[in-house]
Amino acid sequence: MTLLIQSRIGFPCPCCGEIMVGDPDHPQYATIEHIIPLDHGGTNNPDNLDVICYSCNTARNSVKQYFDNRGHRVPKEYWQISLSKSIQHFIDAFYGEYHTIFLKARFG
C-alpha cells in the first residue's frame, strides 16, 4: 500500500483535484481509501482501494457516519462514483443528498 500512496504524490486527488503530498501534517496528504467501506461490503482487495487526500478521506467518512447514525446506508454506487470529480454532474443528479454532506464536511 505504501507504494500505491507514493505513486500518487504530486498528482491530483480524484475527489477534489488538489495536488496530493507526502506530508502527514498537510490536508492534502495522500491516504488509502476503501472505495466501498469495509462495513458496507467492501474488501481490502486492491480493486477496492484508491488514493485520495486526507481532507476528502475525512469528508467521505463524515458522509458515512452521518447516514450510519440515521440507520441508512449510502449506496455503493455513490462510493464508486464520488471518487471521480470529472463526473460531477452525475453525482449531483443522482446522489446530491450524499454529496451535499461530503461538500460541507470537506469545504465547510
N, C-alpha and C positions, 0 to 999 in steps of 0.2 A: 504494500500500500504506500509506503514511503516513496517509492519510485513513481507511482501514479501521481502523488501530490507534487513531487519535484518536477515532473514533466509538464505541469500546468502553471507553474510560477512564471509570471510575465505574460500570461495570456488572460483574456477577459473571462470573468465569471459568467457562466451561461445564463444566470438569472438576472443580474443587474448590469453586466457589461463593464464593471470596474476591473482594472488590472489586478490580478491576484499576486500576493507577495509571500515571502517565506518567513516574515517576522511575526511570531505568535502574539505580539502586543498590538498589531495593526488590525483594523477592522476588515481589511481585505485579505487577511491571512487565508491561504489555501487550506481547505479541510475536506475530508471524505464525507460524503453524504449518501445515505441509502435513498435511492430513488423512491422505492416503496418502503416505508418504515418496517422494521422487523416485526413489530407487534400488529402490523396490518397485513401480514402475509409475505413481506419481503424477505430476502435472504442475504447472506454475505457473499453470494456469487458475484464475480466481477461485473456481470451484466446488470446488476442492481446497484452498482456504485458509480458515483460521479464525483468530481471535484468542484466545489463551489466555495465562495468566500465565507468567512466566519459570520459576517453580518447576515447574509442570506440564509446560511445554515440555521442561525438562531431564529430568524423570522419564520422559516419553514417549521421549526419546532414549535413556535408560538401558534401557528395555524393548527397544527396537530393537537396541541394542548387545549386550545380554545374549544375545538369541536369534541375532543375526547371528554372534556369536563361536562359537556352537554349531552353525552351519550350518543353522539353522532360521529360516524367515521367519514373522513374525507375520501372521496372516490379515488381509487388507484390511478385513474386516468388523469386526475388533477396533478398527482405527484409526478407522473411522467411528463405531462405537457408543461408544467410550471418551470421546468429546468431549461426552457428554450425561449429566450427573450425575443427571438425572431418570429415567433408565432403568437405574439401578444394579443392580436385580435381574436384568436380562438379562445385564449384564456379568459379574456374579458367577456366574450359572448356566452361561453358555456360554464365557466367556473368563477364568475365575478364575485360571488359571495365569499369564496375561499380566498381569492386573490386580494380582495379588499383588506382582509385581516393580515395577509402577508405584507402588503404595501405599508400598512400602518405600523406593523412591527419593524419593518426594515427601514423605513424612511421617516417615521414619526407622524 
